[in-house]
Amino acid sequence: MNLTVVCAAFGAFLAFMGFQFGFWGFLIGAIFIAVGAFVGRAAGGKLDWRGVVDALTGRRSSS
């Protein structure tokens, strides 16, 4: 699947959550998607942990 299809599926899922469960269902669905994406990138080895820690602590890198 290409990125357009994946993003459309996420949009459809969030729209369903919003219609079915209201704003809080939409928000919880969006949080679960973000956590899932984060875990997926970490499991795939595509996540730069040093960059994440630097971003959370407010440090900037020159790269």
N, C-alpha and C positions, 0 to 999 in steps of 0.2 A: 504494500500500500504506500502511496506517496503521501507527502505531508498535507496536501489539501484534503484528502479523504479522512485522514486522522483528525485534523482540526475540525472538519465538519461533523465527525462522529462525536467529538468532545462537546461541540456546540449543541448538538441534538440532545446529548445526555444532560447538559446543564439546563437546557430549555425544559426538558421533561421534569427535572428536579424542581425547577422554579414553578412550573404549572401544577405539579402534583403536591409539593410540600411547602410552597411559598418561599419567601426570601431566605429563611434559615436553612431550608433544604438545599437551595441553590448554593448558599455559602458553604455548607458542609460538603456538598459534592465537589465544589471547586477546591476546597482544602484537601480532600482525599485525592483528587487528580494531581495536585502539586506534590503531595507526599509520594504518590506512586511514581511520578516522573523522577523525583529526587532519588528514590530507592532504585529505580531502574537504571539510572545513570551510574549510581554507585556500584551496583552489581555488575554492570557492563564494563567497569573500569574507565569510564569516560568522565569521571568527576574529579576535579582538581581540589583535593581536600584543603591544601594550603590556601588556595584562593577563596574557598568558602569561609575558612576561619578568619582570614584577613578581612573579608567583607563584613563579617559579623562583628569584628572588633574595631572596625572603622579605619583600618589601614588600607593604603592604596599601593598598588604595585606599578612599576614603570613599564612592565611588559604588556 
